Amino acid sequence: MKIKNKEKDLGKLSWEKFYSLPLNEKLGYFEKDGRMFDCLFSQQLSSQNLRTLFDLANKIRKVAKEKGGLDWLQTLLSHKRAMLYFVQPSTRTFVSFQSACYILGMKVSEIRSTSTSSELKGESPEDTIRTFSSYADLIIMRHFEEGIAEKSAWMLNKTKRPISVINGGSGKDQHPTQALLDLYTLDLSFKDKGGIDNKTIVMVGDLKRGRTVRSLSYLLQNYKNVKIIYVAPDYLKIGNDIKDFLKKHKMSFKESNELIKFLPDADAVYMTRIQDEYDINNESKNIDYSKFHLKKEHMKLMKKSAIIMHPLPRRQEIDVAVDNDPRAMYWRQERNGMWVRTALIAYLFRIENEINRY
Ligand code: CP
């Protein structure tokens, strides 16, 4: 009861005041009956949530293998509609969420650019989102503006028709479902090797502006004794906010600008591309990024049991010759995204018990 009142009070705050609150003080606002209602931040995903979602994803992919199973899954949310509002470029997040909706039988609408929505006529993003809630039961969104997914959920939770919002990437800020699929991939890969605990993850590339490494770093707090090694050019080092978070949670991390030195230690190498869409004055054009490329000749330096991940899309950070190495996990990683996103949608609509009973 106390929590409910507190949540009500949070709803009375102005957006500016709400936005400035520390995350732990406002996460409850995005829950209903003690369960995640909106998926906006990695920090919402506890180890218990993660286990539930991974097991559910495993169950869904098994059920969907048979036509009868897939046909049954497609009846579960056939009365629900999803809005895919993706106004920043995306291939796999968009298509995997769209596929996830189809697996559960949802009807899907999409807007993929503010140049084709009434935002071009001056409608605010807030009114645009409010409009989606007139037609849809779920909004999945990717946006160039930081905080807009949170603002959308904050606003809709105050209306008479609150619907869940999933953050499919917001500015340079967070991409929680990417972190979810990254962890699902790690979980599957280390299933017979003691799980994610005690593993060394080397994250490489544009760590300053890559929201996937930020979200993954937050989520790794759910595992014991994980070591993170951040390898980046000096200008693109991981932000102090992440380092402060890791220190606060007593998580082990190192920073370096030498990829080769740390390859033999890695249980997983997480490559990322340069995020030059965030350049203001072409500043990253002068960085020699080639030292942060993974090449075929590097494979012999890595453990046989290690895996290579990438949120994709890639440019040259992973040589295409690496694709044939059994440790290359990135194509399976993107497919895992479809299954774990299906599990997330099923969880938000509270149908996980029904699926698990199948
Ligand atoms: N990893 C990822 O978010 O890919 P897209 O930008 O293609 O969605």
Boltz pocket constraint, residues with backbone or C-beta under 6 A from the ligand:
constraints:
  - pocket:
      binder: B
      contacts: [[A, 89], [A, 90], [A, 91], [A, 92], [A, 93], [A, 94], [A, 168], [A, 169], [A, 178], [A, 311], [A, 312], [A, 313]]
      max_distance: 6.0
